[in-house]
Amino acid sequence: MKTTLMFMMTFAVLVVVGCGSPKGGGLSTDEGFRLDTPFFTTDIKQGDRKTVTVSVDRDKYFKQNVRLEAAATPGISVDPTDVLVRADESADVQFQITAPQDAALGEYIVRVKGIPETGQSTSTEIKVKVVRP
């Protein structure tokens, strides 16, 4: 019973929080950041577009600008491809993922890389599935 309860609680946290990247920025405690993306695969119909949010999750003492670079595997597109998230701005960035009308059905990846002014960069992936309209 305890195992089932722990599994359900862990799953609930993952659904609410989403999927995060490894830590970037400074290696010291509270001086880095992570990129949070949707946990589940994003379904997009052929010829459609979806908005996906990527959040820069800053540690307590991380006060740097972070450049986000996004790239999609061939067959779909992402816009914007380059965004500067200033330290004093909202940490949420809206990306538009588009599947052309003739996009092949199947799975794709949008890679998002977070590059701080100093320190280590980090990256994460958004899983995308193109489905029939």
C-alpha positions as CSV (number, residue, x, y, z in Angstrom):
1,M,0.0,0.0,0.0
2,K,2.8,2.4,0.9
3,T,4.6,1.7,-2.4
4,T,1.5,2.4,-4.4
5,L,0.9,5.6,-2.5
6,M,4.5,6.8,-3.0
7,F,4.3,6.0,-6.7
8,M,1.1,8.0,-7.1
9,M,2.5,11.0,-5.3
10,T,5.7,10.9,-7.4
11,F,3.6,10.7,-10.6
12,A,1.4,13.6,-9.5
13,V,4.5,15.8,-8.9
14,L,5.9,14.9,-12.3
15,V,2.6,15.8,-14.0
16,V,2.4,19.2,-12.2
17,V,6.1,20.1,-12.5
18,G,6.9,18.7,-15.8
19,C,10.3,17.6,-17.1
20,G,13.4,19.4,-16.1
21,S,16.9,19.6,-17.5
22,P,20.2,19.0,-15.7
23,K,21.4,22.0,-13.8
24,G,23.2,24.8,-15.7
25,G,24.9,28.0,-14.6
26,G,27.1,27.9,-11.5
27,L,27.9,24.6,-9.8
28,S,27.6,26.0,-6.3
29,T,24.4,25.5,-4.4
30,D,21.6,28.0,-5.3
31,E,23.6,29.5,-8.2
32,G,22.3,27.6,-11.2
33,F,19.1,27.1,-13.3
34,R,17.1,24.4,-15.0
35,L,14.8,24.3,-18.0
36,D,11.3,23.0,-17.3
37,T,9.3,21.6,-20.2
38,P,6.0,19.6,-20.6
39,F,6.4,16.1,-19.1
40,F,4.2,14.4,-21.7
41,T,4.5,14.2,-25.5
42,T,2.8,17.1,-27.2
43,D,0.4,15.9,-30.0
44,I,0.1,18.2,-33.0
45,K,-2.3,17.5,-35.9
46,Q,-0.9,17.8,-39.4
47,G,-1.3,21.4,-40.6
48,D,-1.7,22.7,-37.0
49,R,0.4,24.7,-34.5
50,K,0.7,24.3,-30.7
51,T,2.2,26.6,-28.1
52,V,4.5,25.1,-25.6
53,T,6.0,26.8,-22.5
54,V,9.6,26.4,-21.4
55,S,10.4,27.9,-18.0
56,V,13.8,29.0,-16.7
57,D,13.8,27.7,-13.2
58,R,16.4,29.8,-11.3
59,D,18.1,28.9,-8.1
60,K,18.0,31.5,-5.3
61,Y,21.2,33.3,-6.2
62,F,21.3,32.8,-10.0
63,K,20.8,36.4,-11.4
64,Q,22.0,36.0,-15.0
65,N,20.4,36.4,-18.4
66,V,19.9,33.1,-20.2
67,R,19.7,32.7,-24.0
68,L,17.4,29.9,-25.1
69,E,18.1,28.3,-28.5
70,A,15.5,26.0,-29.9
71,A,15.8,23.6,-32.9
72,A,13.3,21.0,-34.2
73,T,14.1,17.8,-36.0
74,P,13.4,18.0,-39.8
75,G,9.6,17.7,-40.6
76,I,8.3,20.2,-38.0
77,S,9.4,23.8,-37.1
78,V,9.7,25.9,-33.9
79,D,9.5,29.6,-33.5
80,P,11.3,31.5,-32.0
81,T,14.6,29.8,-32.4
82,D,16.6,32.3,-30.2
83,V,15.3,34.1,-27.1
84,L,17.1,36.1,-24.4
85,V,15.5,35.7,-21.0
86,R,16.7,38.6,-18.9
87,A,17.3,38.0,-15.2
88,D,14.5,40.5,-14.3
89,E,11.9,39.2,-16.7
90,S,9.3,36.4,-16.6
91,A,11.0,33.0,-16.8
92,D,8.3,31.6,-19.1
93,V,8.9,31.5,-22.9
94,Q,6.2,30.5,-25.4
95,F,7.4,28.5,-28.3
96,Q,5.2,27.8,-31.4
97,I,5.6,24.3,-32.8
98,T,4.2,23.8,-36.3
99,A,3.5,20.6,-38.2
100,P,3.0,21.3,-41.9
101,Q,0.0,19.8,-43.7
102,D,2.3,17.2,-45.3
103,A,4.3,16.4,-42.2
104,A,4.9,12.6,-41.8
105,L,3.0,11.1,-38.9
106,G,5.3,10.1,-36.1
107,E,7.6,11.3,-33.3
108,Y,9.8,14.4,-33.4
109,I,12.0,16.3,-31.0
110,V,12.4,20.0,-30.2
111,R,15.8,20.6,-28.4
112,V,16.1,23.7,-26.2
113,K,19.5,24.8,-24.9
114,G,19.9,27.3,-22.1
115,I,23.1,29.3,-22.2
116,P,23.9,31.6,-19.2
117,E,26.2,34.6,-19.4
118,T,28.8,32.6,-17.5
119,G,28.9,29.0,-16.3
120,Q,27.6,25.8,-17.8
121,S,24.8,25.6,-20.4
122,T,22.0,22.9,-20.1
123,S,19.5,21.5,-22.5
124,T,16.3,19.6,-22.6
125,E,13.9,18.1,-25.2
126,I,10.2,18.5,-25.9
127,K,8.7,15.3,-27.4
128,V,6.3,16.0,-30.2
129,K,4.0,13.5,-32.0
130,V,2.4,14.5,-35.4
131,V,-1.1,12.9,-35.7
132,R,-3.8,12.9,-38.3
133,P,-6.2,15.9,-38.3
